[in-house]
Amino acid sequence: MKKVAFIGGFDKTDLILYVSRIITVLEKKVLFVDTTITQKAKYLVPTITPARKYVTCYDGFDVAIGFESMTDLREYLSVENFDYDYMIADIDSPEAYRAFQFSNADIHLLATTFDVYSIQKALDVIRYFQGPTPIMKLIFTRDPESEESDYIDFVTLSSNAKWKSDIVYFPFEAADFYAIFENQRFSKVRFFNLSFDYMEALVDTVEEITKFSKGDIRKAIKLIEKQ
């Protein structure tokens, strides 16, 4: 099982839902774990029997909400049910990073805007990297500029973050956010009205996680859009 950590204070729930859905269509079994303080996933993912903690199936992949540690989650699911290809976690605190044992994660991704809060929340987690850790930047911005990436490099100079040369830029545009809000009203993951640039950024993100080709990933997205 590959462990994928999306870190930082930026709201990553919709992004991870999109990524999880695409990977599912690529015929991989996915568990999305919301470890954040806000637990936004519980408001977007419908469940028949809400509880303090639960795992529910949503549009082909599983979503875990309300768990406090990896041990807690494994005990709930049992060993025979913990057979995922990918465990993708939304992490906004060093406590969750430690509790869910993500120091040995296969893939680290920073999803952020250029605001101080978002970056500082990521720094809180990055400071707990136990050794040199490759990590990719997913930057939400209106105008991709090297200054944004350079600033992140600067504030993490003394950390163990080893930034990958490739950077994924998501458009920070009102049209995409309106599309995301509209898509939230349906009980499944939809890509309706998302911009070409946003969709291409999703392709790049899934490629980084899965190593599937861009062509295969775009085919998976087209299959989703037809459903």
C-alpha positions as CSV (number, residue, x, y, z in Angstrom):
1,M,0.0,0.0,0.0
2,K,1.3,3.4,-1.0
3,K,0.8,6.2,1.6
4,V,0.3,9.7,0.2
5,A,0.4,12.7,2.4
6,F,-1.3,16.0,1.3
7,I,0.0,18.5,3.9
8,G,-0.7,22.2,4.7
9,G,-3.5,24.5,5.9
10,F,-5.1,25.0,2.5
11,D,-8.5,23.3,2.1
12,K,-7.6,20.2,0.2
13,T,-10.8,18.1,0.6
14,D,-12.2,18.6,-2.9
15,L,-8.8,18.1,-4.5
16,I,-8.3,14.8,-2.7
17,L,-11.8,13.6,-3.6
18,Y,-11.0,14.3,-7.3
19,V,-7.7,12.6,-7.1
20,S,-9.2,9.6,-5.3
21,R,-11.9,9.2,-7.9
22,I,-9.5,9.2,-10.8
23,I,-7.2,6.7,-9.2
24,T,-10.3,4.5,-8.5
25,V,-11.2,4.5,-12.2
26,L,-7.6,3.5,-12.9
27,E,-8.6,0.3,-11.1
28,K,-6.8,0.9,-7.8
29,K,-8.4,0.6,-4.4
30,V,-8.2,3.9,-2.5
31,L,-8.8,5.0,1.1
32,F,-9.0,8.8,1.8
33,V,-8.4,9.6,5.4
34,D,-9.4,13.1,6.7
35,T,-7.2,13.7,9.7
36,T,-7.8,17.5,9.8
37,I,-9.2,19.5,12.7
38,T,-12.2,20.7,10.6
39,Q,-13.1,17.2,9.2
40,K,-14.7,18.9,6.2
41,A,-15.1,15.5,4.4
42,K,-17.9,14.5,6.8
43,Y,-20.0,17.3,5.3
44,L,-19.2,16.4,1.6
45,V,-19.4,12.7,1.8
46,P,-22.9,11.3,2.6
47,T,-23.3,8.4,5.0
48,I,-26.4,6.5,6.1
49,T,-25.4,6.2,9.7
50,P,-23.3,9.1,10.9
51,A,-21.1,8.4,13.9
52,R,-18.1,9.9,15.7
53,K,-15.8,7.8,13.5
54,Y,-16.6,5.7,10.4
55,V,-15.5,4.5,7.0
56,T,-17.9,4.8,4.2
57,C,-17.8,4.1,0.4
58,Y,-18.1,7.2,-1.8
59,D,-18.2,6.9,-5.6
60,G,-16.0,3.8,-5.6
61,F,-13.4,4.6,-2.9
62,D,-13.5,4.6,0.9
63,V,-13.4,7.7,3.1
64,A,-12.4,7.5,6.8
65,I,-13.6,10.2,9.2
66,G,-13.1,10.8,12.9
67,F,-10.1,8.5,13.5
68,E,-7.3,9.7,15.8
69,S,-4.4,7.4,14.8
70,M,-3.3,4.7,12.4
71,T,-3.8,2.1,15.2
72,D,-7.4,3.3,15.7
73,L,-8.1,3.0,12.0
74,R,-6.6,-0.4,11.6
75,E,-8.5,-1.8,14.6
76,Y,-11.7,-0.4,13.1
77,L,-11.2,-1.9,9.7
78,S,-9.4,-5.2,10.7
79,V,-6.4,-6.6,8.9
80,E,-8.4,-8.4,6.2
81,N,-10.2,-5.2,5.2
82,F,-7.1,-3.1,5.1
83,D,-6.1,-4.1,1.5
84,Y,-5.9,-0.7,-0.2
85,D,-3.5,0.2,-3.0
86,Y,-3.4,3.8,-1.9
87,M,-4.0,5.5,1.5
88,I,-4.3,9.2,0.9
89,A,-4.4,11.5,3.9
90,D,-5.3,15.2,4.4
91,I,-2.9,16.4,7.1
92,D,-2.8,19.9,8.6
93,S,-1.0,19.2,11.9
94,P,2.2,17.5,13.1
95,E,0.1,15.5,15.6
96,A,-1.8,13.9,12.8
97,Y,1.3,13.3,10.8
98,R,2.8,11.4,13.7
99,A,-0.4,9.6,14.8
100,F,-1.0,8.2,11.3
101,Q,2.7,7.3,10.8
102,F,3.3,9.3,7.7
103,S,7.0,9.8,8.3
104,N,7.4,6.7,6.1
105,A,4.9,8.0,3.4
106,D,5.8,7.1,-0.2
107,I,4.6,10.5,-1.5
108,H,4.5,13.9,0.1
109,L,2.6,16.8,-1.5
110,L,2.2,20.4,-0.3
111,A,-1.0,22.0,-1.4
112,T,-1.0,25.7,-0.7
113,T,-1.8,29.2,-1.8
114,F,0.7,31.9,-1.1
115,D,-0.9,33.1,2.1
116,V,1.1,33.0,5.3
117,Y,-1.4,30.8,7.3
118,S,-1.4,28.0,4.6
119,I,2.4,27.9,4.4
120,Q,2.9,28.1,8.1
121,K,0.6,25.2,8.7
122,A,2.6,23.2,6.2
123,L,5.8,24.2,8.0
124,D,4.4,22.9,11.3
125,V,4.3,19.4,9.6
126,I,7.5,19.7,7.6
127,R,9.5,20.4,10.7
128,Y,8.7,16.8,11.8
129,F,10.2,15.2,8.8
130,Q,12.7,12.8,10.2
131,G,15.1,12.8,7.3
132,P,15.5,14.1,3.8
133,T,12.0,13.9,2.4
134,P,11.1,14.5,-1.3
135,I,8.0,16.6,-1.6
136,M,6.2,18.2,-4.6
137,K,4.5,21.7,-4.5
138,L,0.9,22.0,-5.6
139,I,0.5,25.8,-5.7
140,F,-2.9,27.4,-6.2
141,T,-2.3,30.8,-7.8
142,R,-3.7,33.2,-10.4
143,D,-0.3,33.9,-11.9
144,P,2.4,31.3,-11.6
145,E,5.6,33.0,-10.7
146,S,9.0,31.8,-9.5
147,E,8.8,34.1,-6.5
148,E,6.1,32.0,-4.9
149,S,8.1,28.8,-5.2
150,D,11.3,30.6,-4.1
151,Y,9.6,31.9,-1.0
152,I,8.6,28.3,0.0
153,D,12.2,27.2,-0.6
154,F,13.5,30.0,1.6
155,V,11.2,29.4,4.6
156,T,12.1,25.7,4.6
157,L,15.8,26.0,4.2
158,S,16.6,24.5,7.6
159,S,14.1,21.7,7.2
160,N,14.4,18.2,5.7
161,A,12.1,19.0,2.8
162,K,13.7,18.2,-0.5
163,W,11.6,20.0,-3.1
164,K,11.1,18.3,-6.4
165,S,11.9,20.3,-9.5
166,D,8.5,19.8,-11.0
167,I,5.7,22.1,-9.6
168,V,2.0,21.7,-10.3
169,Y,0.1,25.0,-10.6
170,F,-3.6,25.0,-10.0
171,P,-5.6,28.1,-11.2
172,F,-6.9,30.1,-8.3
173,E,-9.9,31.5,-10.2
174,A,-13.4,32.2,-9.2
175,A,-14.9,30.1,-12.0
176,D,-13.2,26.9,-10.8
177,F,-14.3,27.5,-7.2
178,Y,-17.9,28.1,-8.4
179,A,-17.7,24.8,-10.3
180,I,-16.4,23.0,-7.2
181,F,-19.2,24.4,-5.1
182,E,-21.8,23.4,-7.7
183,N,-20.3,19.9,-7.9
184,Q,-20.4,19.4,-4.2
185,R,-24.2,19.3,-4.3
186,F,-24.2,15.9,-6.0
187,S,-23.6,12.6,-4.2
188,K,-20.7,11.7,-6.4
189,V,-17.5,13.2,-7.7
190,R,-18.0,15.5,-10.7
191,F,-15.7,17.5,-12.8
192,F,-18.4,19.6,-14.5
193,N,-17.3,23.1,-15.6
194,L,-13.8,22.8,-14.2
195,S,-11.3,24.7,-16.3
196,F,-8.8,23.0,-18.7
197,D,-5.9,24.2,-16.5
198,Y,-7.4,22.8,-13.3
199,M,-8.0,19.5,-15.0
200,E,-4.5,19.4,-16.4
201,A,-3.2,20.1,-12.9
202,L,-5.2,17.1,-11.6
203,V,-3.6,15.0,-14.3
204,D,-0.2,16.0,-13.2
205,T,-1.0,15.3,-9.6
206,V,-2.3,11.8,-10.3
207,E,0.7,11.1,-12.5
208,E,3.0,12.0,-9.6
209,I,1.1,9.7,-7.2
210,T,0.5,6.7,-9.5
211,K,3.1,7.0,-12.3
212,F,0.3,6.2,-14.8
213,S,0.7,7.9,-18.1
214,K,-1.0,11.2,-18.7
215,G,-2.9,9.5,-21.5
216,D,-4.3,6.8,-19.2
217,I,-5.3,9.4,-16.6
218,R,-7.1,11.6,-19.2
219,K,-9.0,8.5,-20.4
220,A,-10.1,7.8,-16.8
221,I,-11.3,11.4,-16.5
222,K,-13.3,11.1,-19.7
223,L,-14.9,7.9,-18.4
224,I,-16.0,9.7,-15.2
225,E,-17.4,12.6,-17.2
226,K,-19.6,10.2,-19.3
227,Q,-21.1,8.6,-16.2
